[in-house]
Every structure is written in structure tokens, then in C-alpha cells.
Amino acid sequence: MQALEYLSPTPKHNFRQPEQVIDPEKYDYSAEIETSKGRFTVELFAKEAPNAVNSFVFLALNRYFEGIVWHRVIPGFVAQTGDPTGTGTGGPGYQFGLEVAPHLNYDRKGRLGMARTQNPNSNGSQFFVTFAPIPHLSQQYSIFGQVSEGMEVVEAIAPTEGVPGAARGDARDKIVSVKVFAKSK
């Protein structure tokens, strides 16, 4: 397994479209996401969601996620991030369509899904991690990965909604870095 090299020395947040940076036929991909609460590891589903994984990897290699807050954290539901504005309305400057695989469902905690508007083809940079099975999201939101280590780190991210004293502003947890790894098949 080898770490992929960053494409940018500093975070970049605006793109017309993602470059093709993955090859799902030759490699399996994973990522280590370092947060203000610790590190967790995700397996990426490049074969089932090639556009979502390519976009995530492209953005990670451009350091897009560094310093971005977890802007929507609802206990028992999801922790959502990927918006450089921290408001839930921002994105990378491009969008791509819904990708669903019949055998992938939100049937367990730790699923990585693409956040979007009501338009199923509005995927961009925002993604979420589920805290529990959420079957009503299945086949409606692209699943592009699964937490493989460190779910307790995700569960420690401070709630921003649904609890008294929810984190606001600078008190919200952040992504520190994302490292992507490729392993030959």
C-alpha cells in the first residue's frame, strides 16, 4: 500500500471539474482522515462509486478538506463535512450524478455517503458518515465508503444539532488532513 502524493502544497477550494486520479481496475483505495478528535480510516468503494471516489480523492490530494468543519453533526444520524464555507451550502465548483449499487445500503453505521440537495445529480464535496443504520437513505444518496477503523473517533465529533449546548462557530470539530492510499489488486 502506498500513500498518494498531494497535488497542491496548500488547500485549494475551487475547481471546474475533478481530474481523473484513480484507477479502480488496478487499485483499491483507502483514506486516513485526521480530525480534531483523532484519526479514522475508511475503505473507499471505487468500483461501485467511481465518480464519488475520484472526486473525494482528487479533493483530498488538493488538500481541499484541511481545516473544514463538521458543520452538521446529529447524534444517531450523521456527521457531515466537506463545505469550505462551513454553512452546508458550499462546494468545489462542480457537481456529479447519483451513483447507486444495488448491494450497497445504509444498513450499518460508518457508511460514507455523498450529501446533496434535492437534486440527485448535485453531489460535490460534502459527505457524511452515518452513526447508525439509516435505511431510508439507501439508493437515494451515493455510498462511496465505509469506516474500517476508528468509528469511536467519528462518534466523538461534537454535535452541532439536536442537543443542548451544541457546538457552534469555532467550537466545531475540524478535519486536519486526509491521506489517501492505493493498494495494487
N, C-alpha and C positions, 0 to 999 in steps of 0.2 A: 504494500500500500504506500502510495506516495502523496505528499501534500502538493496541491496545485499552487503555482506561483501567482501572487497578486498581479493584476494588470495595471494598477494605479498605486502610487505612493501615498495618496491621501484619498479620503472619501469623495466619490462623485455621486451626484443625485439626479442627473437629468440626461436621458438618452432618447434617441428616436426609436430604436429597437435594439434587442439584445443580439450580440454576436453569437454564432454557434460555437459553444465552448465545450460541449460534451459529446461523447460517442457511446451511446447505450449498447451498441453491439459489441464493443471491445472492453468496456469498463463498467464496474459497479461503483456507485458514489455514496459517500457519507460526508457528514459535516460535524464539526465541533462548534457549538455555539456557546461562547463565553458571555455570561451576563453579570450584572452587579450582584447576583445571588450565587454565582458559581457556574460550572460548566455542565452542559448536557450534550449527548451525541445523538445524531439522527441518521437513520438509513434513508437514502433517497430513492424513490421509485422511478428511475429514469426510463425504464421500458414502458411503464403504464402511463406516465405523465411526462413525456419528453419536453414539452414546451414549458411546463411549470418548473421542472428541474433545471432545464437550461437557463431559464430566466433567473432562478434563485442562485445558481452557481455563478452566472455572469455578474449579477449584482454583488454577490459575496466577493468575487475576485476584484471587483472595483471598489471594495470596502464600503459599499452603499449602506450596510446595516450598522456600521460602527457609530455608537452614540445615540441610536434611535431608541425611543422609549417603548415600553409595553403599554400602549395607550388605552387598551380595552382588556381588562382582566376581571372576569366574572367567575367567582368560585362555583365549582360544579359544572361550568360550561366551557369557556375558552380563555386563553391568554393570547392576545392579538398584538402584532407589531408590524413593522415594515413601512411605516409612514414617516418620512423625514420631517413633516410639519408637526407630528405628534397629536393631530386632531382627528385622525380617522378619515381624512378626505384626500390626502396626498398620495402620490405615486411616482413611478420612474419616468413618466413621459410617454409610455406606450402601454398597450393592452393586448391581451391574447384570450383565446376562447377556452371554454369549459372543456376539461378532459376527464372522462369517467371510465373506469374499468369495472366491469360487472362484478368481479370478485373482491373489489375494494370498497369497504363500507366504513362508516363511523361507528364501528361495533366495539371499540375499545378506547381506553384513554391513551393519550400520547400520539394520536394521529396528527400529521401536519396537513393543513388544508389551506387553499388559496381563498383569501377574503375577496369579496367583490360587491358591487352594487346589485340592484335588482336585475341588471342586465347580465346574463350568464357569460357573456363574452367580454367582461370588464376586469378580468384578472390583471394584476400588475405586480406590485412588490409586497403588498400586505398579505400576511399569512397568520395563521393561528395554530395553536396546539390545544387539543381537547383535554379536559380534566376528567372526562367520563365518556362512556358510550353516548352518542347523540344521533340515534338512527334517523331522525327527520332531516339531517343534513346529507345523508347518503344519496349519491347520484345527482346532487344539486350543487355541490362545491367540490372542486378538484382536490383529490387526495394525492399528495406528492411525497409523503414520507411518514416515518414512524420513529418516535423516540426509542432508542435502543439502550441507552444508559443515562442515568441522572434525572429520571422523572421527578424525583424529590426536589430537584433544583427548580423545575418548572412550577411545581406546586408551591414553592416558597416565594414566587414572584408576587409582589404586593398587589392586592385587589384594588381596582380603580372604580368599581361599581358594586352595588348590592350589599355593602357592609358599612356600618358606622365607621367614620374615620378613614374612609378610602383614600388612597394616595392620589395626590394632585400635583400638577406642575413638576418642579424639580425633584419631588419626593418619589416620583415613579421610577421603577427599575428600568435599566437600560441594557441593550446589547453592547458589549465591549468589543467583541470581534467574532468573525465567522471564518473558520478554516475548513477548506474542502479537500477531501481525499479521494483518490481514484485507485481502484484495485483491478488488475487485469482479470478477465474472466477465464 
